[in-house]
């Protein structure tokens, strides 16, 4: 709806991001005040006014869209059949078990053919062969030795088909592609602002008809490629889920966009598949097409899409051309889809809905238009890229080499994210890669051993709760709130409520669990050997994370503001004396 209740203003991640935004503004203002005091800035009022204007503009764009995107709705996991048939696999100790559309493959899986020892996380982005795991575009991840993960996993069920794939001659042939860029862009421009936002598919009959059209088109030699993209949601779920599948097929050359009425399954070329409503039937209808080596799947930056298809639908891609890999090989100034749309389609992409909630139903027309644009031009971009690759002067840059690298993307295997008990340290470190500001400024704080033990226990509680409730860890309790609770170690529900406002729903519902965790760490600390309490562990806290300075007063403990990341706020709140403030500045 359009009323006030359409947005989740008690959403903890919303306030976490707002806190980050306010901290960033305060940092900027503080920087200009310092420059004014040193004589580097003459008119402080104008400078701060410009910062305020920039912040308002950002709020009305990115953050405004984020707030609009936080639609209040029943969780799809509680509504749609596909989540009941194949519920999310979130447990820490059990491996992800693929559900494969192909009955023969599933029988092999059930018979133990794909069983592998070890957690397999270090090889999930690779084929496992020393000769095939060398794609420099795929980042190897290092996993902590203390992580909690299953002791076995399942291998990639389509590895053999992908490794043995021989490219079809027409994949490497560009002789029939029109090399006139201007004419091609003019042809594509007809599809801008036509009101054709694709054919919406939310019932099995329509999905079946589309699958039959593609399958028969391939047999007739009319459909050799499809363009594919996904839109997913990750905030109100632990592992994430796909909400929408965009699929486009080729238009005839010189197609007249205005020659007919609204497109349908038989006449359309761009399709939006409701992956929530049809989650339980997508495997049977799209699985065979995606695994068909005679149909090239054209995608851009498919590193995430490939494992998402496996996780949600048991679908595997065989024969992929990744336009992102082609962009990297050609060393374009940007490897994003937006660059390719401008270069080859003359389209200036709309980024309005990058933060939108793709669970929304019905999907608004502007979101449909945004989604369609991701695949509508992708097959033409694919053609232009192949011509560029074919004409490249280097023998190492070719269509075949892009297809080879795309093979490696197909071999990415979905696996569950492991739990790392020591991960709580990234909260007090501020996750330097993510939160460190340009000047490298940080706020130094101290956690006692009891506070650190509480944070470690709460970090474990949050992960368990997120998995059980199928929520993201930040929805359960943002880092800022988690650190504040651990720092204060409340003993009662009322004390917990005074610490964080708004109190995340699951923190409220499971408040006794939190109090018990804190109490247990206190008991363990009491029973532990005595240590010098004056020697506390110094940790660094990013300005975008809530941090409490040492020994706050009782009055300070009850302050409700979730935005606590700067020395200025500490001083205003009475947490820093003048001398402490001077010391923190020197640090």
PEGIBEL-V791202 format. One record per residue. N is the residue number from 0. SS is DSSP state (~ for helix, > for strand, _ for the rest). PHI is phi in radians with two decimals (NA if undefined). NEAR is the number of other C-alpha atoms within 12 Angstrom. Layout:
N/SS/PHI/NEAR
N/SS/PHI/NEAR
This chain:
0/_/NA/17
1/_/-1.82/11
2/_/-1.36/10
3/~/-1.08/13
4/~/-1.39/15
5/~/-1.38/19
6/>/-2.11/23
7/_/-1.58/27
8/_/-1.28/25
9/_/-1.62/26
10/_/-1.15/32
11/~/-1.11/36
12/~/-1.20/35
13/~/-1.00/32
14/~/-1.26/37
15/~/-1.06/37
16/~/-1.25/30
17/~/-1.09/31
18/~/-1.08/30
19/~/-1.05/33
20/~/-1.13/29
21/~/-1.13/31
22/~/-1.07/33
23/~/-1.11/33
24/~/-1.12/31
25/~/-1.09/27
26/~/-1.05/31
27/~/-1.11/28
28/~/-1.09/28
29/~/-1.04/24
30/~/-1.07/26
31/~/-1.24/26
32/~/-1.10/23
33/~/-1.08/17
34/~/-1.16/18
35/~/-1.14/19
36/~/-1.13/14
37/_/-1.58/12
38/_/1.55/12
39/_/-1.41/14
40/_/-2.18/18
41/_/-1.59/16
42/_/-1.87/16
43/~/-1.16/22
44/~/-1.08/15
45/~/-1.14/16
46/~/-1.13/22
47/~/-1.18/25
48/~/-1.08/17
49/~/-1.16/18
50/~/-1.09/24
51/~/-1.09/21
52/~/-1.10/15
53/~/-1.11/20
54/~/-1.14/25
55/~/-1.10/18
56/~/-1.10/15
57/~/-1.11/20
58/~/-1.13/21
59/~/-1.35/16
60/~/-1.87/21
61/~/-1.03/24
62/~/-1.28/30
63/~/-1.10/23
64/~/-1.17/23
65/~/-1.12/30
66/~/-1.13/31
67/~/-1.09/31
68/~/-1.36/34
69/_/-1.43/34
70/>/-1.28/33
71/_/-1.53/25
72/_/-2.79/22
73/_/-1.19/15
74/_/-1.09/25
75/~/-0.98/33
76/~/-1.06/30
77/~/-1.68/20
78/_/-2.06/18
79/_/-1.58/23
80/~/-1.05/19
81/~/-1.07/27
82/~/-1.36/28
83/~/-1.43/17
84/~/-1.08/19
85/_/-2.30/24
86/_/-1.16/31
87/_/-0.99/31
88/_/-1.77/31
89/_/-1.93/33
90/_/-1.08/28
91/_/-1.27/29
92/_/-1.59/22
93/_/-1.72/21
94/_/-1.26/29
95/_/-1.21/38
96/_/-1.86/35
97/_/-1.11/39
98/_/-1.98/35
99/_/-1.74/32
100/_/-1.15/31
101/_/-1.40/27
102/~/-1.10/17
103/~/-1.15/15
104/~/-1.13/27
105/~/-1.12/23
106/~/-1.13/17
107/~/-1.13/21
108/~/-1.08/25
109/~/-1.10/18
110/_/-1.48/12
111/_/1.57/18
112/_/-1.08/17
113/_/-1.81/23
114/>/-1.12/23
115/>/-2.36/23
116/>/-1.36/16
117/_/1.47/20
118/_/-1.23/30
119/_/1.29/33
120/~/-1.19/36
121/~/-1.28/26
122/~/-2.09/33
123/_/-1.21/38
124/_/-1.64/35
125/_/-2.41/36
126/_/-1.28/33
127/_/1.70/24
128/_/-1.56/17
129/_/-1.13/10
130/_/-1.50/11
131/_/-2.01/26
132/_/-1.83/27
133/_/-1.95/21
134/_/-1.28/29
135/_/-1.22/17
136/_/-1.42/27
137/_/-1.86/29
138/_/-1.47/18
139/_/-1.36/17
140/_/-1.77/14
141/_/-1.79/16
142/_/-1.92/22
143/_/-1.19/16
144/_/-1.16/16
145/_/-1.61/13
146/>/-1.16/21
147/>/-1.75/27
148/_/-2.60/29
149/_/-1.07/26
150/_/-1.63/20
151/>/-2.65/21
152/>/-2.62/32
153/>/-2.00/36
154/_/-1.24/36
155/_/-1.21/45
156/_/-1.22/42
157/_/-1.98/38
158/~/-1.03/31
159/~/-1.08/20
160/~/-1.13/22
161/~/-1.23/31
162/~/-1.09/30
163/_/-1.59/15
164/_/-1.06/26
165/_/-1.88/21
166/_/-1.17/27
167/_/-1.27/18
168/~/-0.96/13
169/~/-1.22/22
170/~/-1.20/32
171/_/-1.70/27
172/_/-1.75/19
173/_/-2.01/22
174/_/-1.13/16
175/_/-1.62/15
176/_/-1.59/24
177/_/-1.15/19
178/_/-1.59/21
179/_/-1.48/15
180/~/-1.08/23
181/~/-1.07/16
182/~/-1.16/17
183/~/-1.15/26
184/~/-1.12/26
185/~/-1.09/17
186/~/-1.12/26
187/~/-1.22/34
188/~/-1.10/25
189/~/-1.13/24
190/~/-1.59/28
191/_/-1.38/26
192/_/1.00/17
193/_/-1.55/19
194/_/1.46/21
195/_/-1.47/31
196/_/-1.77/33
197/_/1.48/36
198/>/-1.62/34
199/>/-1.44/38
200/>/-2.13/34
201/_/-2.38/29
202/_/-2.41/24
203/~/-1.17/24
204/~/-1.08/16
205/~/-1.17/25
206/~/-1.13/35
207/~/-1.10/27
208/~/-1.12/23
209/~/-1.13/36
210/~/-1.08/33
211/~/-1.15/23
212/~/-1.09/28
213/~/-1.20/38
214/~/-1.10/30
215/~/-1.20/17
216/~/-1.09/23
217/~/-1.19/23
218/~/-1.12/16
219/_/-1.49/13
220/_/1.37/15
221/_/-1.70/19
222/_/-2.19/29
223/_/-1.86/32
224/>/-2.43/38
225/>/-2.32/44
226/>/-1.71/43
227/>/-2.46/44
228/>/-2.69/42
229/>/-2.30/35
230/>/-2.11/39
231/>/-2.24/32
232/>/-2.25/31
233/_/-2.35/28
234/_/-1.47/33
235/_/-1.74/36
236/_/-2.81/32
237/_/-1.32/33
238/_/-1.69/35
239/_/1.65/34
240/>/-2.70/41
241/>/-1.38/39
242/>/-1.80/40
243/>/-2.57/41
244/>/-2.03/43
245/>/-1.73/41
246/>/-2.40/45
247/>/-2.24/39
248/_/-2.09/39
249/_/-1.19/33
250/_/-1.50/26
251/_/-1.11/17
252/_/-1.02/15
253/_/1.07/17
254/_/-1.27/19
255/_/-1.59/16
256/_/-1.16/25
257/_/-1.85/16
258/_/-1.42/12
259/_/-2.51/13
260/_/-1.35/13
261/_/-0.99/20
262/_/-1.24/22
263/_/-2.25/23
264/_/-1.06/30
265/_/-1.43/21
266/_/-2.00/24
267/_/-1.44/31
268/_/-2.24/36
269/>/-2.15/41
270/>/-2.31/45
271/>/-2.02/45
272/>/-1.79/41
273/>/-1.25/39
274/_/-1.40/44
275/_/-1.50/39
276/_/-1.09/32
277/_/-1.81/36
278/~/-0.92/40
279/~/-1.39/31
280/~/-2.00/33
281/~/-1.02/41
282/~/-0.97/34
283/~/-1.18/26
284/~/-1.66/32
285/~/-1.71/40
286/~/-0.94/31
287/~/-1.08/28
288/~/-1.23/39
289/~/-1.19/41
290/_/-1.58/36
291/_/-1.30/29
292/_/-1.21/32
293/_/-1.54/32
294/_/-2.12/34
295/>/-1.37/36
296/>/-1.68/42
297/>/-1.70/48
298/>/-2.40/44
299/_/-2.03/38
300/_/1.03/30
301/_/-1.54/36
302/~/-1.00/35
303/~/-1.55/28
304/~/-1.08/38
305/~/-1.03/43
306/~/-1.19/33
307/~/-1.13/36
308/~/-1.09/42
309/~/-1.18/37
310/~/-1.08/34
311/~/-1.58/44
312/~/-2.26/43
313/_/1.13/39
314/_/-1.81/40
315/_/-2.21/44
316/_/-1.62/48
317/_/-2.14/40
318/_/1.36/43
319/>/-2.12/49
320/>/-2.06/45
321/>/-1.66/46
322/~/-1.16/47
323/~/-1.19/36
324/~/-1.12/43
325/~/-1.12/43
326/~/-1.09/35
327/~/-1.15/29
328/~/-1.13/34
329/_/-1.47/29
330/_/0.99/16
331/_/-1.15/19
332/_/-1.12/14
333/_/-2.45/20
334/_/-1.85/23
335/_/-1.37/25
336/~/-1.13/37
337/~/-1.02/28
338/~/-1.11/22
339/~/-1.16/35
340/~/-1.11/33
341/~/-1.21/22
342/~/-1.23/28
343/~/-1.89/33
344/~/-2.09/37
345/_/1.12/26
346/_/-1.95/28
347/_/-1.62/20
348/_/-1.17/27
349/_/-1.60/21
350/_/-1.77/20
351/_/-0.97/23
352/_/-1.85/31
353/_/-1.11/23
354/_/-1.84/27
355/_/-1.30/33
356/_/-1.60/36
357/_/-1.40/38
358/_/-1.36/37
359/_/-1.02/32
360/_/-2.47/25
361/_/-1.21/21
362/_/-1.31/29
363/_/-1.02/21
364/~/-1.07/20
365/~/-1.21/21
366/~/-1.28/31
367/~/-1.10/37
368/~/-1.10/32
369/~/-1.07/33
370/~/-1.14/43
371/~/-1.09/40
372/~/-1.12/41
373/~/-1.24/45
374/~/-2.09/44
375/~/-0.98/44
376/_/-1.78/49
377/~/-1.19/43
378/~/-1.24/42
379/~/-1.21/37
380/~/-1.08/42
381/~/-0.99/43
382/~/-1.09/37
383/~/-1.12/34
384/~/-1.13/40
385/~/-1.11/39
386/~/-1.10/29
387/~/-1.09/28
388/~/-1.14/32
389/~/-1.11/27
390/_/-1.62/21
391/_/-1.24/18
392/_/-1.33/11
393/_/-1.50/14
394/_/-1.22/13
395/_/-1.46/16
396/_/-1.92/27
397/_/-2.75/29
398/~/-1.08/40
399/~/-1.10/31
400/~/-1.18/27
401/~/-1.17/37
402/~/-1.11/39
403/~/-1.09/34
404/~/-1.20/40
405/~/-1.16/44
406/~/-1.00/45
407/~/-1.09/43
408/~/-1.16/46
409/~/-1.07/52
410/_/-1.45/41
411/_/-1.04/44
412/_/-2.04/40
413/_/-1.23/42
414/_/-2.52/37
415/_/-1.22/34
416/_/-1.27/30
417/_/-1.33/34
418/>/-1.67/29
419/>/-1.99/23
420/~/-0.96/27
421/~/-1.41/25
422/~/-1.11/28
423/~/-1.04/31
424/~/-1.16/26
425/~/-1.21/27
426/~/-1.27/36
427/~/-1.36/42
428/~/-1.37/32
429/_/1.37/34
430/_/0.96/23
431/~/-0.86/22
432/~/-1.17/13
433/~/-1.72/17
434/~/-1.87/29
435/_/-1.11/23
436/_/-1.41/23
437/_/-1.09/16
438/_/-1.46/13
439/_/1.35/18
440/_/-1.20/28
441/_/-2.41/32
442/>/-1.80/39
443/>/-1.59/32
444/>/-2.33/38
445/>/-2.31/27
446/>/-1.99/35
447/_/-1.25/29
448/~/-1.08/28
449/~/-1.19/31
450/~/-1.15/37
451/~/-1.14/35
452/~/-1.11/34
453/~/-1.15/36
454/~/-1.11/39
455/~/-1.10/34
456/~/-1.17/35
457/~/-1.20/44
458/~/-1.10/39
459/~/-1.15/31
460/~/-1.03/33
461/~/-1.09/40
462/~/-1.11/37
463/~/-1.06/31
464/~/-1.12/31
465/~/-1.07/34
466/~/-1.17/32
467/~/-1.18/23
468/~/-1.58/29
469/_/0.92/33
470/_/-2.25/33
471/_/-1.26/31
472/~/-1.10/36
473/~/-1.27/35
474/~/-1.23/37
475/~/-1.02/43
476/_/-2.87/45
477/_/-1.06/42
478/~/-0.96/44
479/~/-1.03/46
480/~/-1.19/47
481/~/-1.09/47
482/~/-1.17/44
483/~/-1.16/46
484/~/-1.10/46
485/~/-1.13/44
486/~/-1.18/35
487/~/-1.67/38
488/_/0.82/37
489/_/-1.11/31
490/_/-1.89/25
491/_/-2.33/21
492/~/-1.11/23
493/~/-1.11/16
494/~/-1.15/27
495/~/-1.11/36
496/~/-1.13/31
497/~/-1.29/28
498/~/-1.36/39
499/_/-2.29/39
500/_/-2.46/31
501/_/-1.34/28
502/_/-1.41/37
503/_/-0.95/35
504/~/-0.93/25
505/~/-1.33/31
506/~/-1.17/35
507/~/-1.13/26
508/~/-1.16/19
509/_/-1.94/25
510/~/-1.04/30
511/~/-1.17/22
512/~/-1.06/25
513/~/-1.13/39
514/~/-1.09/31
515/~/-1.13/22
516/~/-1.08/31
517/~/-1.13/36
518/~/-1.09/25
519/~/-1.13/22
520/~/-1.19/27
521/~/-1.16/26
522/~/-1.12/15
523/~/-1.09/18
524/~/-1.17/21
525/~/-1.13/15
526/~/-1.43/12
527/_/-1.34/13
528/_/-1.00/9
529/_/-1.19/12
530/_/-2.26/14
531/_/-1.24/10
532/_/-1.22/13
533/_/-1.31/13
534/_/-1.59/12
535/_/-1.78/17
536/>/-1.50/21
537/>/-1.52/21
538/>/-2.27/28
539/>/-1.81/32
540/>/-2.15/38
541/_/-1.15/40
542/_/-1.19/45
543/_/-1.64/42
544/_/-2.14/44
545/_/-1.03/44
546/_/-2.54/43
547/_/-1.83/47
548/_/-1.25/38
549/_/-1.06/25
550/_/0.74/20
551/_/-1.19/23
552/_/-1.34/16
553/~/-1.05/15
554/~/-1.13/15
555/~/-1.11/26
556/~/-1.08/30
557/_/-1.68/23
558/_/-1.15/27
559/_/-1.78/23
560/_/-1.09/28
561/_/-1.43/40
562/_/-1.84/37
563/_/-2.43/41
564/_/-2.07/41
565/_/-2.25/41
566/~/-1.07/39
567/~/-1.08/29
568/~/-1.20/30
569/~/-1.02/30
570/~/-1.16/23
571/~/-1.10/15
572/~/-1.41/25
573/_/1.50/23
574/_/-1.48/29
575/_/-2.18/27
576/_/-1.39/19
577/~/-1.04/16
578/~/-1.18/12
579/~/-1.13/21
580/~/-1.11/23
581/~/-1.11/14
582/~/-1.14/14
583/~/-1.15/22
584/~/-1.16/21
585/~/-1.15/13
586/_/-1.11/15
